[in-house]
Amino acid sequence: ALEAAPRAQRVLQMSEELLTHLRAVNGHTSSQSIGVSCVQAAVDNLQEYCNDLEVTQLARFDRAAKESSKSARGTMRECVRTLEAFNQAGSVVKRWLSS
């Protein structure tokens, strides 16, 4: 997860840029274009993957936070590093402060 998060975010960003470019080239009304449709599907799937990965890391962090072992602290650290790729770990900070 630690390596997957920044890579997934980068691929998502590149896909969104490609989608913007394709729409500009094809015109805003041609959303039925096969290229635009395929890239939109990829963007949607990547966004869902990123959301799922973030939720999984938040759940791992929550479980580890309930423990007091050294390995739990390591898990929490790994989760925070992974979550930094999504929103500078804002989701874990928000969750931690609200509990």
Secondary structure, DSSP 8 states (H G I E B T S, - for coil): -TTHHHHHHHHHHHHHHHHHHHHHHH-TT-TT-HHHHHHHHHHHHHHHHHHHHHHHHHHHHHHHHT--SHHHHHHHHHHHHHHHHHHTTHHHHHHHHH-
